[in-house]
Amino acid sequence: MNRRQNLQTVAWFWDLMNRELLELNPPYQRRSVWSNSYKEYFIDTVLLNYPAPAIFVYEEIHDSGLTKYSIVDGKQRLTTIFEFIQDLFPISDSATVTDLRGRYFSELDPADKNKVWAYTFSVEYLPTAEEGVINNIFDRINRNVAKLSAQELRHAKFSGEFITQLETVSEWTFETLPNGFPQIAGQSIKQMKDIEFISQILLLIEDGPQGYSSNELDIAFSDREDEWLESISVIREFRSAINRINSILEIDDDASLQRSRLRNQADFYTLVGVVKRISDENIEITNNQIYERLEEFNNIISSEEQREAEGNEAINQYYGFARAASNSTRARRERENILFNFVIS
């Protein structure tokens, strides 16, 4: 593969973006993970004219002569500069150049603005149209430069039907259910662990409860990359289960169930499995009845005294399976059996 490099200014990238010739979010990119402190520190780097890592771009020249660029690596740096230029945040109060502290870009003197526009990146062009090669390059760049989550690496590597459907249905899930149910930390969302969690639930729908190591999850993604035979039925059953859970939560007037342990990822995983199983086995039970049983279950499991009372041995076992090796195949299967039997009894 031929490679070439040159130097380009912030003004060059800004012009491309305004002319819609710069793609910051190609399929192999990942979500931005920079906090405000990282952004402020990088702007300080720019104002000091200190060097930054190279920007890697995929250059696509059309037969009309029009050239478009996709960012393979460097999205966070460019996005940060663009946000600063648009006055979305000011220079840090701890910036090295004390006279500029607290100022927005629009408040800078022309000379200081020009320093930002003239800030220069080393740019490496990747003139290949093979998405697999670009994904592999992106994967290698980030394995060598920054520690990414396993799901960020999958996002960089895979672009087939499974991950495409997964990312769409994941967004739908968190829009459908109440905020914070299931509970996933903000930083985990930035690292795409919400998508990783939903991927395991889709696999639960397809194959039943089982644990996955990171490598096993990679294999599951790979096996469904070119063709996902069960996609239609799995997505349909998944949406049905999520919609029923949402209907059950709508009964929860005081939000006690929404605040219960069922919002924990391990317990939510189990809840989806139970709701799906009720549907699969055509069990006649109303949402109100499910809600009442879940409330009772939560009251028992939340009290050590009640958990250990006679007749609640199964719930005490559930509690143990939710704490130790909670994502193992055995723990997931045992929890589903226990909660299912409690709800339908």
N, C-alpha and C positions, 0 to 999 in steps of 0.2 A: 504494500500500500504506500503510495506516494504521500509525503507529508511536507507541509511548508508552514513557515511562521512569519509573522511581522508584528508591528506595534500599532495599536489602535487606541484612540482617545475615548473618553466618556462621551464626548460630543458625537463621535461616529456612531456609537451604540444607541444614543438617544435619538439620533436622526433616523436610524433604521427602525426603531420601535415606533416612532411617530408616522413612518411611512408603511407600517405594518409589514415590514420585511424581517422582523426579528421575532422568533418563536421562543418564549421563555419556558413553555410547558409542553415540550414534546412528550410522547408516551414513555420515554425512558427516564424522564426527570422524576424527582421526588418532591415531596412537600417541603416548603421552607421550614427550617428548624432553628433559625436564628432568633434569639431573644433580643430585647431592646438593648441590653448591655453589649451584645455582640455587634449590633448595628452601630451603636455610638462609637465603639472602639474602632470599627472599620472606617467610619467617616473621619475619625482622628487620624488614621493611617493615610487617608487620601489627602487631608489638609496638610500633613507633614511631607507629602510627596514620597512616602516610603513605598517600596515595592510590595506587590501582592502576587499571589500565585497566578499562573497563566489562565486565561479563559480558553476553553476548548469549544469549538463550534463545528457544526456540520454545515458545509456549504453546498447549496443546491442551485445549480445554474440551469435555468429553463432555456428551451430552444429559442425563446424570444429575446434572450439576453438578460432577462430579469434574474437577479440573484437573491435568494432568501437564505437566512441563517437561523439554525436551531442551536440553542445552548445545550451542550452536552455536559459541561461542568463549569460552574461560575454563576449559576442562577442567583444564589444568595448575595453575592457581591454586587451584581448589576441591579437586582431588585432593591437592595439597600440604598444604592446611590440614587436610583430613580425616585424612591420614596422621599429621600432627603431633598432632591431637587423640587419635588412637588409640595414641599413644606409639611410633610406628614409627621415629622419629628425634628426637633432642633439639635444643635450641637450640644454635646454633653456638658454638664456643669463641671466636669472634671477633665475637660479636654486640655491637651498640652498647650495649645495656643490660647492663652488666658483671655485675650481680647475678644475672642470669638465665642466664648462660652454663652450658651443659652440662645444664640441667634438662629433663626431659620434661614434657609438659603436665600429667600427673597430679601432678607435684611442685610445680606453681605454687600460689601463694596464691590464694584465691577472687577477690580483686580483679583479679589478673593474668589469671586464667581468663576472667573476665567481659569483660576488654578484648578478648580473642580472640573470644568469642561475639558481642560487640557491634560488631566490625569491620564496616564498611559498604561495600558495593559499589554503584556505579551499575549498574542493570540495565536493559537495553533489550530489550523484548519484540517478537518477530517473529510476529505473528498470521496465519500463512499455512500452509495444509496442502500447498502445492505444493513437493514435494521439490526440483524443479529450481531453484526460486527460492532455497530455503534453501541448496542446494549452491553456487549462484552467489554468494550473500551471503558464505558461509564462505570461498569462494575469494577474493573481493575483500578481505575483512577481512585475511586472512593474506598476501595479496600486498602489502598496504599496511603491515602491522605487522611481520610476521616473515618471514624468508626461509626458505621451505620447499623441500624437495627436490621434483623433478618428480613423483615417485611419490606423495608426500603430497598434492600438488595434484590428481593423478588420483583419489586416494582420496576427495577432497572433491567432485570433479566427477562421477564416474561411480558408478553403483550397479546396473548391469545384469548380465546373465548372465556376461559374460567376467570382470569384476573379482571378482564373487562366487565363481565357480569358481576363479579364480586364487588368491585369498587362502586358500581352503580347501585347495587342492592344495599351496600353498607351505608351509603349516603341516605337512601330511602329509609332505612331502619331507624337511624338516629333522628330523622325528621318526624317519623311516625310516633315513636315512643316518647313518653315524658322525658324532659331534660334530666340527665343523670341516671337514667335507667335503660340499660345497665350502666354502671359507674366505671368510667375510664378517665384517668388523669389527663390533664391538658397536654403535658409533655409526651405522654404515651400516644396521644392522638397525632401530635406533630411527627412522631416516629412511625406512624401508620400502624400502631399496634391495635387500633380499633378495627382496622381492615383484617389484620391477622386473626383477631378474635372471631369476626364474622365468618372468615374462611373456615374456621374449625366448626362453626355451627352449620354451615352448608354441607360440610363433610359428615356431620352428625345426621343431617337429614338424609344424605345419600347412603351412608354405610352404617349408621348406628353409632352409639357412643364409643369412642376409643381415643387413646392418647396419641399425641404426635410429638416426636422430637423435632428440632429445627430441620434436621436433614430429612426426616420422613415427610415433613410438610413441604419441603422443596420438591420431593419426589411426587407428592400429590399434585402440586401445581404443574410440574413437568408432564405428568401423565394426562393432564387435561388441557395442555397447551394448544395442540393442533386441533383436537376435537373433544368436546365434552358431551358425551352421549346422553347423559341424564339431565342436561341443563334445564330443559323446559319443566320437567316434573319436579326437580329439586327447587327451582325458583318458585314455582307455584305453591308447593307445600311449605316452603320457608315463609313466603308472604302471608299465607293463610295462618300459620302459627303466630307470627308477629302481630297480625291484625287481631287475632283472638286474645292474645296477651294484652294488647292495648285496650280492648273492650272490657276485659276483666279489671284493668287498672282504672277505667272510667267509673267503676262502681265504688272505688276506693275514695270516698268523699274527703276523709281526713288525711289522705296520702300516707297512711301508716304502712301500707304494703309497699308503696314506692320507696319508703325510707328503710324498709326491712332488709335483711340479709339477701333477699332475692335479687337485689340490685348488684350484688357481688358477681363477678364474672363466672365463677365456678357454679354458683347457684342459678344464675340466669341461664347458663348452658343447660343445666338440668331441667329447668322450667320449660324451655323450648322442647326438649326431648319428651317431657311428660305430655305437653299439649299436643304434639304431633302424634304420640302414641294413642291418646284418647281418640283422635280423629281416625287413625289407622284401624283401630279396633271397634269403631262405630259405637262407642260407649255413650249412652244417653245421659248427659249431665249438663246442667245449665251453667252459664258463666257465674251466676250468683252462687251456685253451689260450689263451684271451683274456688271462687273468692273466699267463701266462708271456711272452706277446708284449708286454704293457704294461710288465712289469718290464724286459724287454730294451730296449724303447724308452726308458724312463726312464733306464736306465743309460747309454745312448749320448748322449742329449740333455743329460744332466747333466755330461758331460765334454767340454770344448772339444776336447781331442785326438781323442776318438772321433768327435765330430760332424764334424770336418774330415778324418777318415780316408776313404780311397777306398771307395766303395760306400755311404757314408752321406750323400750329397748331399741326398737328399730330407728327411732328418731335420734337416739344417742349414738347409734352406729353411723347414721348420716352425718352427724356432727363431726365424728372422727374422720370420716372419708372426705369431708370438706376441708379439713385442716392438714392432714398428712398426705403428701403426694396427690393433691387434689385433682391434678390433670392426668393422672395415670388412667389407663383403660379400665382397670378394675374399679377405681374410685368413681369414675364417671358412670359406669354401669350400675354399680351398687346404689349410688345416689338416685339415679333415675328409677330403679326398681322400688326403692323405699318411698320416694315422694309419690310415685304413681299409685302404689298400693294404698297410701294414706289418703290421697285425694279421692279415689273412686270408692273407698270403703264406706 
